[in-house]
């Protein structure tokens, strides 16, 4: 699995909201899920994002907006919003899982068409992606992406069997496409690990580490994957990624371990071997040094936090 896929694998759409040609002016939608990430794609029409910090951003047809949480925000048809219950909707996928999230269709030709997905993260490695994003980013999508999203949205609106699962996975795919487009657009401001994927020296080593995390990686072995000398590789890796090669390996292994501690019942010794440590002692020492707590304490704390979230 390549680094971007690995980091994004902990983020999943759940209970996607589909609004299909439904909103005629005036309208506003308040997003109250406190999700770590919300994705809004405008297929037709458009609107203005009203963020918690007072910033306003317009979203036009064919654009996708990614909004980082957990602060609630508003999407409305205009910059000056009137608080009118008759023209306001509220989105709360996580809190109202048994409710139907489809808004009644509008007969007006100028109605705004949206596809909305909300995401909750399940692991620390996902934070390496989220931490690189601004509060809101807006990306122009390829025409084919919007066409396909609208087709799936129509299928979901008709309540076809499996349509919700299809919509969720489609939004996951669209998220990857949107992030790739944005990372390529910002160029040098993209996260270092992403720039490293395209580097002829660093890229092969990053790919190998993510595909074979249990291998006993050394700087020499990583340099061999890149086909360069150890000294050249170490220097180039630090220039591109911003940290020494083995520091990156340790961070990646501990990200994987953190996810396993939270999402599985595997024992500490088994997790240690799964992420590339010879024994649980070395793994526990590294985990406590970097994470600030033992693997067992981390699992206990994460379990308590997860229960608190689900009980809201």
Secondary structure, 3 states (H helix, E strand, C coil): CCHHHHHHCCEEECCCEEEEEEECCCCEEEECCCCCEEEEEEEECEEEEECCCCCEEEEECCEEEEEECCCCEEEECCCCCCCCHHHEEEECCCCCCCCCCCCCCCCCCCCEEEEEEEEEECCHHHHHHHCCCCCEEEEECCHHHHHHHHHHHHHHHCCCCCHHHHHHHHHHHHHHHHHHHHHHHHHHHCCHHHHHHHCCCHHHHHHHHHHCCCCCCCHHHHHHHHCCCHHHHHHHHHHHHCCCHHHHHHHHHHHHHHHHHHHCCCCHHHHHHHCCCCCHHHHHHHHHHHHCCCHHHHHHHHHHHHHHHHCC
